């Protein structure tokens, strides 16, 4: 009988309390072995070379050598899946780390008590297990794509500029693990006069989505913000579902607007791409483009089916570039996807379909 191999983890954090708590949570799973702990980036380099871990949990703010410097060394010398563990107050740093090659992140509880830290145990174990199967070559390709696109100057379009006529009214995007850099790569490649509004459900805890939206708004040609109840959905604008809420798209006499629904205890995915995409299909009929990107699970599949039922269009990220192929794979298997393509071609495909030439 074959046994799954043990996952070797390295815990990097300057807090002895956090190192101990994270180690205890990881080793509660018989399939995970903590092969070492490190107090800063210098220590982490030595432990990485010595133990060759499969996964690294990383604090960003540390003395001597911080997490960013270590991450740059790691991606160049020993590409390894990294899970950033960060406080909500330091959310801006998380997205810098994801751009440098970290795969995912986990929010530290605010209180420094073991009971509070224990609340993230299941999410920590789920994310660490998922990292064992991903290919670091895909992560590096996304980082390289971001570096190339960041060289181009961002031209902010005037809100009053007439947008091109579009057959698509709303682009609805689903993303999870590996999603933030993928979304940045896509939005950077779109023009400010796209001709369609964009709504995004990225699986992310509350306290992080606003920083994510603010960062994107500085980097891309579109207007990006965290969605608020009643926000109007207009061409050239991007609304990101706030953590802890579902983003639904509704229509009244004045046009499309955002409705926020708080999470329910039984919800599996929050924000839910399925609920968002189904609401867009109901409000916009065939004038919808659904996009399913990298991530664990199957969120986005039911939403893609709802879009196809209304004669809308759907595309999905290919296995070639998806850091985690779970979400796009499930959508593709459902038969709702019209085209499968790598991340580097997503922006051009979205622009093409919004132009009405598809």
N, C-alpha and C positions, 0 to 999 in steps of 0.2 A: 504494500500500500504506500503510495507517494505522500509525503508530508510537505506542506508548504514551507519554504525556507524562512528562517528567522530574519526579521527586518532589523538591521543594525542602525541604531539612532545615536546621534551626537547632540547633546543639549548645550547651547551656548547662551549664557546669561550672567551678568555681573552680580545678580542677587542670589545669595545662597538659598534664600527661602524659595525663590522661583525655580532654581535648579532642582531643588529637592522635590517640590510639588510636581513639576513637569515629569521628572524621573519616575516618581511614584505612579503617576497616571499612565505613563507609557508602559511601565513594567507590569501593570495590572493586566495587560494583554500578554498571554503566554507566547504569542508570535512576535513580540518586540523585545529586543535586548538593547539597553542603553550601554553602549561600549565606552562611553566617556562623557565627561562634562568639561566645559571650558568657561573661563571667567571673562575673556575678552577676545578680540580678533587674533592677536598674536598666539594666544593659547589655543584658539580654535584651529589655526593653520597647522600647528604641531600635532594636534589630536586627529585632524583630518588625514594628514600624511601617515600617521601611525596606525589608525584604525580603519581607514577607507569606509566610512559610514554610507549606508544606503539613503538616509534621510538626515537632515540637520534642522533642528528648531533653533531660531535665531532671534535674539534681542538686538535692537538696532543701536540704542544709546548705551555705549560702554566706554570705559577709560582705555588708555593706551592705543588701542585700535578699535574703531567702531564697527558696527555691522556692515555699513556700506563699503568700507575699504576691504573688509574680509570677503564680502560678496563679489567685488570686482576681481579679487585674487582667485576666488573659488571658480568663477565662471570661466576664467582663462586657463587655470591650471588643473583643476579637478572638478569639472561640472557635476554637480550633485543637487538633487531636489532639496529646496529650502522652504521651510514653513516659518514665516515671520510671526513672532508672538509679540503683539504691541498693544499699548493702552489706547483707548479711544482719543485721549488728549493728544496723541502723537500720530493721528491718522494720516496727516500729509506725508510723513516719512514713509509710510507703508507703500504708497504708490511709487515713490522713488525707488524703493527696493524691488518692486515688481518690474519696473522698467529695466533694472539691472540684472534680472534673471530669477528672482525669487518666484516660486510657483504659486503660493497661496499664503494667506495669513489668518491668524486667529486673534480675536480680541481678548485681552486680559480682563478679568473682572476688576472693577475699581477697588474693591476692598481687599486688603492683604490678609485674608483669612482662608484657611484650607477648605472650609465648607464652600466658600464662594468659588475658589479655584476648581473645586471638584465639579462644579456645574458645567464646565467646558470639557470634561473628560471624554464624553462620547464623541463630540465634534472633533477633538484632537485626534482620537484613535481613528476615526473615519478618514480624516484628511491624510494622516500618515500612511495608512494602508493603501489609499488610492495612489500615493506618490510612488509606490514600488513599481507600478506598471507603466509609468510614463517614460517617454524618451526625451532625454535632455537635449538632443539635437533639435527637436521642435521648439523647445524653450529658447535656445540660442538663435534659431532662425527668426523668431518673433522679436528678440532683442535687436538683432541686426536690421530687421525691417523698420523698427522704430527709429533706430539711429539714422538710417537713410532718409526717412521721411521728415525727421526733425530739421534737416538741413534746409528744406524748402521754407521760404518766407510765408507766414500766415497772413492772408489778406482778409481782414474782417469786412464783411459785406454790410452796407448800410441797410437798416431794417426796411426802409422805404423803397429800396431797389426792387423793381418788378422781377419776380422769380419766373423761371421758365415754366411753360405749361407742362403739367405732369399727368400721366395716366394713373400714377400712384398718389394717394392722398396721405397715407401714413406708412412708414417703415417701422415694423415692430421687431425688436431684437431681443433674443434670449441668450444669456451667458451665465456661466458659473466659474468653476476652477479654470484659471488661465484667461478669464474673460477681460479683466481690466486692460492689460497690454493689447489684447486683440481688438477691443473696442477703440482704444486710442489709435491703433494702426488704421482702422477703417475710417474713423471720423476725420483723421488728418488727411486722408485721401479724397474726401468729398469737398465739393464747393459750397460756398455759403448760399448760393442760389439754387440749391438742389431741386426745389419745386415740390418737396414733400416734408412733412414734419416727421420726427423720429421719436419713438418711445422705447425705453430700454428697461428690461428687468434683469439686473445683475444680482445674483445671490450674494448678499453682503449684509452684515449686521448694522443696526442703527448706530449712528455716530460716525460712520465712514462714508456714506453716500454723498453727503454734502461736500466733503473735502474732495472726493473723487470728481464730482461735477465741477467744482471750482477750478480744479487742476486742468481738466479737459477744456474748460472755457478759455483758458489762457493759451492753449496749444493748438486748437483746431479752428477752422474758418466758420464754424457754425456757432450759434448761441446755445450754450449748454447750462442747464440748471437742474437742481434737485426739484422734483415735482411737488407742487403744493395744490391742495384742493381748489378747484376752480380755474387753474391755469389754462389758458387757451393754447391749443395745439396748432401751430402755424408753420408754414413753409420755412425751412432753414433753421428751425429751432429743435433742440433736443431736450427731452424730459427724462430724467432718470428716476425710477421708482425709489422712494426713500426706504432705508432699511426698516424692517418691522411692519411695512405696509404693502398692500397690493395696489398697483396702479391700473385703473380701468379707464377706458376712453369712452366718453359719452357724447351725444349730439343734442343740441337744442337749436332754437331758431337762429342763434348767432354763430353756430358752427360747432366745432369739436372742443371738448374741454376735459380736464383730468378730474377723476374722482378717486379718492384714496379710501381704502378699506383696511382697518387694523387687522393684524394677524389674529388668527384663532388658534387655540391650543392644539387643535387637530391638524393644522396646516403642515404639510411636509416641506414645501418650499415657500420661502418668504424672502423677497417678493416672488409671486408666482407668474412665470411667463405664460403658462397655459391660460390663466384667467385674463391676463392683459391681452393676449393675442385673440382670444375668443371675443372679448369686448370690442376690439378693433374691427374684427370681422362683422360683428353685429351692427356696428355704427357706420362702417364704410363700405360694406359689401365687397365687390370685386376690386376696389381701388386700394388694395393692401398688399404690401410685400413683407412676408415673414422671413426672418433670418435666424437660424439656430447655430450658435457657436459652441466652442469647447465647454465641457462641463460634465460632472458626474450625474448619473440618473437619467430620467426621461422627461424632465420639465421642458415644455415646448412642443412635445409630440402631439398632445391633444389640441394645443393651440394651432399648430400647423394644419391639422386635419380640419379644424373649424374654419380656417382661412380658405382651404381648398374647397370646402363645401360651398362657400360663397363665391367660388370661381376666382379667388385671389391667387397670388403667386408666392412661392416659397423657395428659398435657397438654403443650403447648409454647408458648413465647413467640412472639408475633406479630412480623411485620416492622415493625409500627407502633412498637415500643419496643426491639427487639433491637439493641444497638450493632453487633454482627456477626451476621447472620442465618444464617450457615453451618450450625451445629449444629441449630437448630430446623428450618430448611428441609429438611435431609436427613431428619430424623425424620418430618416431615410428609409428605414425598414417599414414604416407605416404607409409608404407610398405617397405621402403628401408633398414630397420635395421635388421640385422641377429640375434643379441643377445643383450639383455638388462641386465645390471648387476650393482651392487653398486660400488661406488668409490674404496672401499678397494680391489676389485678384478680386477680392470682395468689394472694395470701394468702386472699382471700375464697373463691376456687374450691377451694383446698386444704382450707380449713376445712369447706366445704360437702361435699366428697367424703369427708372423714374422718368427718363426722357420720353417714354412712350414708344421707343423703337423696338422693344423686345417682342 
